[in-house]
């Protein structure tokens, strides 16, 4: 099961995506969730690069 946890409050937003589909759909749902999440991160990174005086993005690989 894919679990998505979002925390909102005090001017902060946190999103955590964990798990795997493990279903008969051949990984389509897992791929969709991954694509949407990665697209959001890349978009935020691009905004930070365009407006470095207004936005800072730190994305790390663990």
N, C-alpha and C positions, 0 to 999 in steps of 0.2 A: 504494500500500500504506500502511496505517496502521501506524505504529510506536509502541509503548508501552514506555517505559523506566522502570523503578522501581529506585530505589536505597535500600537499607535498611542501617542500621548506626549505631552510636554514639548511639542515641536519636533518630535523624533518619530521615525518609522523604521521598523526592523522587520525583515522578512527572512524566514528560514525554510528551505525546501529540503526534505530528506526522504529517503526510501526509494522504492522501485515498484513498478506496476505489477510484475509477475503475474500476468493474466494472459488469456488466450488471444488478446488483440495484437500480439506480435510486437509489443513495445510502443505502439502508436501513441498511447496516452502519455507514457513516460517521455517520449520524444517531444510531444507537444508542450508539456510542462517545461522541459529543459529549454526548448527553443524560445518560449515566451520569457522565461527567467533570464536567459543569456541576452536576448534582445533588449530587455529593460536595462540590464547592466551596461551593455555597450552604448546604449543611448545616453545613459547618465554620464558615462565616461566621456563621450563626445561633447556633451554640454559643458562638462568641467574643462575640457581642453579649449573650447571656444571662449569661455568666460572664466579664466583662471582667477580673476580678482573677485568673483562672486560665488563660484562653486569649486569645491575640492572633492575629488573622488579617490578613494583608496580601495582597490580591489586586489586581494592577495590570493595566491594559489597555495593551498595546504596539502 
